[in-house]
Structure formats: C-alpha cells, structure tokens
Amino acid sequence: MVGRELITSTDVAIVGGGMVGGLLAAALAAGSPTRNSPVNHGASSTHTINADSAFATTTKPLSVCVIENHFPDAFNPGDDPSYDLRVSALSIASQNMLVNVGAWQGVLARRACPYRRLSAWDHEGGGRTDFDANDIDQDFLGHIIENRVIQLALLDRLKKLSNVSVISPARIEHYSTQADTVQLSLSDGQVLQTRLLVGADGAASSVRKMAGIALHKSPYDQHALVASVETELAQQDITWQRFLPAGPQAMLPLCGKRASLVWYDSKEHCEQRLALSDEDFKQAVQSAFPADLGGLDKVVGRSAFPIAKAHSESYIAPRVALVGDAAHTVHPLAGQGVNLGLMDAAILADLILSTKDKNRDIGSQQLLRRYERSRRFENQLAITALDTIYKAFQPQPDIVKQGRSLSLNTVNAFSPLKSLLMRYASGVGRDLPSFAMAQKR
C-alpha cells in the first residue's frame, strides 16, 4: 500500500490513478504551465523551476490526493518479457504531456515502440491511405505503449512529489458537497476534504454515478479480440488497419518482433476464436489477416471485450469534474480514446493552475463550465467521426463501397488534406494546452 497516512484535507482529490488520473495529478503538481523560465503572474506569485518537468512550480503548490483501488504490479522489461494485452497508441501531443510532467523517461526506461507510418485500406473497395511522419516533418507519428507502462511511469513520478499523496488500495464510498468543499468517505475509513473532486475512474465511474450524472451509452454490435504475438518479421515501424464488413483488423507494432493484433468481429466469432488452441488460433490469424502481417512465430496471449460509445450528459457537477472514460468512450478503431482522455487532463490542469495563480476558487462553477466547454465539442466530434467510420464499413450497397474507397484514395492523393489529418491526429500544428506542447529548445 502507498501513502496510508491519514489525510484530512487536500486541494484536489482525484479518484482513479490510471493514465488520465495520474497525468492530471502530475500536471497539477508540476505547477503553472509556464515554459522554461520563471514568470511572474502577479505581485504575490513567485515561481521556481522544477528540474524534473518543463514547468514552473509555485512556492505554495497545490496539494493533490490520488485514490486508486489497484495499481499494476511493477516490472523490469529484462526480467519480464511478456507484454500486456492492453496497449495504447500515444500521439505526439500525449507524449509531450508525459515529457512535461517528468514521466516520459519512466516510460522509456521500460519500453515503447515508435511508429513512423500508418496505413488504412478497404478490403472490399480497394481504397487506401498511407501516412508517413516525414510528410509532416516529424520523426514519428506516435508510440505504441502498454497501458501498464504509462501508469507505472506516472506513479513513479507521483511518488517523488511531496505535494502528492496516493491512497491505495481504497475506493470512494460516498461524498457530500458543502459551499466551498467536498467531503469524501473512503473504503479504508479515511475522511477527506477537498476543494475539487475529479472522477478519473473509468467507464463505470463511481464519481459520475454519485454525482447523479446520466450516461448515454450505445453498445456496438462488435467485440474487440486482442492478441499479443511474436511475428516472423523484424522490428516494424508501421501500424495498419484493414476494413472488412465484419469489422477492422489492425496490427500495432511493439518492440522487437512483438506485435499487438486487434480483430473486431461479432461476440460469437470472438468467443469461438478464444476457444481455439494457440496453434489453431495462429493459423486462423494467418489465414484471415492480410499478407502485410507476415507469418507468426507464436501467440503469447489473447482476450476479447465488448465495445461501446458513451457520453455523459454533463462533465461537471458542483465541485466535481469528470475526465477520460468517466466522461466519454469512443470506438477504439483509431486508438484515440486515451489521447482524448489525456487532453481532458491537460486542459483541466491548465485551467486549475491558471485559476490558482489568480487566487480564485479552483472548484468554482465558472472554472468547471470553462472546462466542459473546452472539451465537450471535441470529444463529441471524435465520437461521431469514429461512429461514422464504423457504420461506413458495415455491409453497404456497391455505391457506398465505391464512395468510401474513393474517399481513402482522395485523401492519399491530396497532400494538404493528408497532412492536415496527420497533424490533427498526432497533436501538432493546432491549438493545444501548455502541457501538450513541445518544450522550446
């Protein structure tokens, strides 16, 4: 257990110590989003540089408490060559966030696989789009990283911050709101007072339910079967996705000859494939996946889970904010879910720290409304866009098949549009919160 000491009050309480909650806690502890040099935000506000992050820290930093029921086991890649089934495709902007809060080195000390190219094509219509980092003057488009690696790197960072407390294992039992505070009762008997409560506790968020915020959820008629494999091909720098009527097939490269495969299909078909022996499953993959995959040496692990789109009716309640999957989930076909959640955290952190520097209430409705306005439209746009792609590649009349393939080929041929899409997806060349911006050299 981490941080069993009794905590009676904190400025911000974050329920959920996963990737999004951990990033938010580290960002708040890093201080005001002021780049590379001391900045005076007012006569009473002096700043010093935090050597482990890209940001300045106020002389009286916010106190932050993270409440998490279960952290993943620590591991050393040299002693533990197995890969987790759950991985994420981190954008450049998300990487910048981890750099800026001092957690990126913890990721690299474990393992991360950069990818420089991305391809998507239509099996039925033949349309194809190929993206290359060189086209936007970047070294890569992103990194494929195990979720556990990101979470552990952030936890390492939090343990080094004197103004962050971590309570684990613990859950929130209930909370009550007063005029200027929220009081939390935890499963381990502790009582905590805070100025702002943040729900970063996933799609089944307890904080959202306790706040009485409705969730509009629509399951997809698909499951995602995820498999960790060893390939015959050497280290890959490309991630690809092929669209079929039953659902997409995707390959995400990991370090060396390892890869994560995602096979979307009906619940029944996914369950049938899970029941196969490793050898029969390997043969099924090699028969069904495109030749781009190459051969498989072996299957290391596999699992399947249902997928759904969901959007909470509100991101906020009095002195409460929701971030990440607690507020929204998207179809995972483009791997944008974690990037959207991390952007929630970065923007909320910017708003909280800016409000603090002005000596204003960090739990005010004004701040919370600004946060919701900043994130709701973009998240809804992502939900709608990914839902549209999902529907477009369902069984369709020939004219629709021709149209979607034409769209892929048009994007591939029209460099300005392709560059725009790459820049947006990777998080470069658009307005970003300070925590998501690259450090100036």
N, C-alpha and C positions, 0 to 999 in steps of 0.2 A: 504494500500500500504506500501511496505517496501523500505526504502532507496531512497527517492525521490530526494536527493541532487544531484546537477549537478556533474557528473563525467567527467573529461576531459581526463584522461589517466589511464591506468592500465597495468600491465604486461601480464595478461592472461584474456581474455574475454570468458566466457562460455555461449553459447546460449542454454538454456534448464536447468531448475532446478529440473529435475526429479531425479530418483535414481542414474543414472550414472553421470549426470552433478553435482549433489550435492556431490557425493562421490569424484569426481575429485577435486572440489573446496575445500572440507575439507582436502583432502590429500595434496594439494599444500600449503594450509595454515598451515598444521601441520609441514611442513619443511622437511629437508633432512631425507631420510629413514635410520636413524641411531638409533640403538636399545639401549634403556635403559641407556645410559651413554653419556656424552659429548664426541665428537670426533672431532679431528682437521683434516679438509680436505685441509689444506694449511695454510700458514702463515697469510693470511688475512681473514681466515674464522673461527670465533669462534661460539660456539653453546651453547644454554641453553635448559634445559628440559622443555617441555610443559606439565604441570601437568595433562591436560585433554586428552592426547594422549600418544601413545607409542613411539613417535618420538622426535628427537631434532629439534629445530627451530633456524634458523639463526638469527643473530641480525638485519638483514635487510631482513625480509621475503618478498616473492613475494606479490604483490597486485593482487587481484583476483576480478573480477566482474561477477556476475551471472545474466543473463537476462531471465526472465520467465514471460509468459503471464498470467498464472493462477496457483496458489498454492491451494491444497485441504484445506477444512475447518479443523480447529483444533478440537480435540475431546478428551473427557475423557472417557475411557472404562466404568467407573462406571455409567456415565450419558448416554452413547451411546452404548448400547449392540449390535446394528446392525453391521454386517460385510460387508465390500466391496466385490464386486464380483471378482475384480482383485486381485489375490494373487500370490506370488512367492515362489518357493522352494529354499531358500538360502543355498548354500553349506557352508562347514566349512571355506573354503578359503574366501568366501564373508563375512561371519560373522567376520573373523579376520580383514578384511578391516574396517568394521564398528567399531570394538573394537579399532583398531589402530588410527582411526581419531577422537575418542571420541564420537561416535554416538550410540554405542550399548546400553548403559544404557537408552537412549531415546526410543529405541525400546522396551526394557524390561519394561519400565515404562508404556507402552501402552499394547501390547500383542504380543506374539509369541508362536508358538506351535512346540516344538521339535519332530522330528520323528526319531526313532531308527531302524525301519525295513522298507524294501521296497520289494514289490513282483511284478512280471510281469509274465503273463501267456497267452498262446494261447488258445482261446476258442475252435477252431476247432481241433487243433492237440494235445492239452493236455500238451505241453511242459511248464515248469515253472522254474523260477529262483527266489530264495528268498535271500535277502541281510539282514545282521544284523550288526549293528555297533560294536558289540562285536568281530566280526571276524577281524576287523582292529584296535582293542584296542582303540575304541573311545566311548564316552558316547552317541553320536547320529550321524546320517548321515547328518543332516541339520535341518532347521526350515522352517515351513510354516508361512508366514507373509503377511499381506495385503500390497500392494504397497504403499498405503497412509501412513501407519505406518512408513515405511522406509523413505519415502520422508520427512515426518514431523520431524522425529528424526534428519535427516541431516540438515533440515532447522533450527531447534533449535540450532544445533552446529554452523552453519554458523553465526547466529545472535550474537554469543558470540565472534567471531573472528574479531578483529579490522582491520585486513588487507583484509577482505572480504566485498564487497558491493553487495547488492541484489537490482535489479531494477525490480519492478513488480507492476502493470501489464505493460508489454512492449514487443514488438516484434522487430526483426531486419527488417528494410526496405530494406537496401542495404549496401554493403561495397565496399571499394576500397583499393587496396594494393599499398603501396609505397615500397621503398627499404628496410626499416627496421621497418615499422609499417603497421598496418591495421586500417583504419578509418571506423567506423560503424555509420550509421544513424538509430536511433530508432524511433518507432512509437509515442513515447511521446515527440519527438522533441529534445532529447538529442543527442549529438555527442560524440563518444567515440573513443579514440585512444588506440591501444593495440599492444603488440609485437607478440602475438599469439592469433588467434581466434579458438575456439573449437566448433564444431557443436555437441551438445548432445540433439538435438531437435527432436528425434524420426524418425519413418519410413518415414514420409512425410517431412523430414528435409529441411527447407528453406536455411540453410547454404550450404547444398550439392547442391541444385539447383542453388543458386547464384554463387557457385564455378564452375559450369558447369561440375560437375562430374556425369557421367551416372550411372544409377542403372539397374542392370539385375534382373528382378523380375519375378517369376513364381507362380501364384496362385495355391493352391491345390484345388482339387475338394471336399472340405470339409469345413464345418464351425465348430466352437467350441461353444457348448452351455454350459454356466457356470451357475451353480445353487448354492446358499447358502442355506443350510438345517440344521435342527435340527434332530439328529439321536436318536434312542432308545438306542443305545449302549452308554456306558460311554466313558470318555476320551480315545482316541486312540493314539497309538504311531507308527502306520504303515500307509504308503501311498502305494497304489497299483494301477495297471493298467492292464486291461484285453483287449486283442486284438481281435477284430471281423472284418469280411470283410468290414462292413460299416464304421468302424473307432473305435479307442480305447474308453474305458470307464475308468475314473480314479476317485479315491477318495483321497482327501488331507485333513488330519485332522486339525481342528482348536481347539481353547481352549474349554474345557468342552465337551458338546455333539454336538458342531457345526462342520460342515464339508463343504468343497467346492467340488462339483462334476463337472467333465468335461465330456461331452458327444459329441464325434466327429461323424458327420454324414453329409449327403448332406444338402445343403441350404434349400431345400424344407422340409425335415423332421424336421430340426431345427425350421423352421418357424411354422410348424404345432404344434410342442410341445410348442413353446412360446405362441401360441394362446389358449392353454388349460387352464382351471381353475386350481387353485393351487391344489385342491383335485385330479383332473384328472391327472395333471402332476405328483403328488406324486405317484399315482397308476401306471403311465407309468414307472417311475423310478424303483419302487419296482418290477414290472413285468420284466423289461429288464436287470436290474443290477444284478450282482452275489449275492449269499447269504452272502458273506463276508461283504456286506454293512449293513446288519441288517435292521430293519424297520426304517421308517421315522416318526417323530412326526409332522413336518410341513416343508413347503417350504417357505423360507424367501424372496428370490429374484432370478431372472434369467435373462440372456441376452445371445445373440449369436453374433458372429463376424466371418468374413472370415479370413482365414489363408493363408500365402504365405511364400515362401523362397525368399530371396533377398540378393544380394551382390553388393556393389558399385564397380565401375570399379577401383577406387582408394580410399584410405583412406585420402589422402592428396592433398593439392594444396598449392601454395606459401603462407606461414604463416597461413595455415589452416589445422586442423586435425578433422577427424570425429571419434566419439566413439559411442558404443552401437548400437541401432536400426537405427541411421543415417547412419551407415556403413553396417549393416548386420541384417537380421532377419532369424530365423530358425523355423522349425516346432516345436510347443510348446509341443509335446507329452512327452518329457523328462524334461521339465521345465528348460532348460539350457540357455534360451535367456538372462535373467537378469544376470546370472553368467558370461556369456561371455562378456556382456557389462561392468560389474564392473571390470573384469580383464583388459579390454581395458583401463579403467580409472586408475587402479593401475599401469599398466606398463607405460602409458604416464606420470603419475605423477613422477614415479621413474626417467624416462629419463629427464624430465624437471628440476627436482631438482638437479640431478647429473650434468647436463649441467650448471645450475646456479652456483653451488659450484665451478665449474672450470672457472667461469667468462666468459662463452661463450654465444652465442646468443641462447635464448630459442625458437626462431622461425625459426631457420636455417633449410634448406633443409636436412642437414646431420641428425639432430635430427628427423625430420619428417620421413625420409626414414627408420631410425632405428626403429621407432615406427611401421611403416607399415610392415616391415619385421618380427617384433616380433609377430604381431597379425594376419596377413592375412592368413597364412597357417593353424593355429589352428582353426580360425573361419570357413575357407573353409572346413576343415576336419569335423567340427561339422555339418555344413550344409549338407555335403554329407552323413555322417553317419545317420543323422536323416531322410534324404530323402530316404535312402536305407531301413531303418526300415519301414517307411511309405509304400513304394512300396511292401516290402516283405509280409506285412499283408493285402494287397489288395487281391481280389479273385484270387486264384492261382490253378494250377494243383496239384493233390494229392502229387506228388513227392516233390514239393516245400513246401507244408504244412508239410510233414514229415521232410524235411530238417530243416525248421525253428524251429520246436518243438525239434528236436534233438539238435540244437544249444543251445536252452534255457536249456535243461536238461544237456548238457555237461558243460555249464558254472556253473550250480548249483552243479554239482558233482566234478568239478575240482577247489579245493580251491585256489590254487595260481592265477589262472585266475580271479576268482571271486573277490579275494582281490585286484588284480591289477585294475579291473574295478571300484571297490568301492573307492579305493584311488584316482584314477584319477577324478572320478565324484565329490567326496567331496572336492578335492583340498588338499590332504595331500600326502606326500611321492613323490612329484615331484618338479621340479624347479619352484619357484614362485617369483614374485616381492616382495620386502621387505614389502610393505603394506599388502600383503596377507598372511604373515607368522605369526604364533602364537608368542606371546610375550614369551621371555625366563624368567623363574621364578628364 
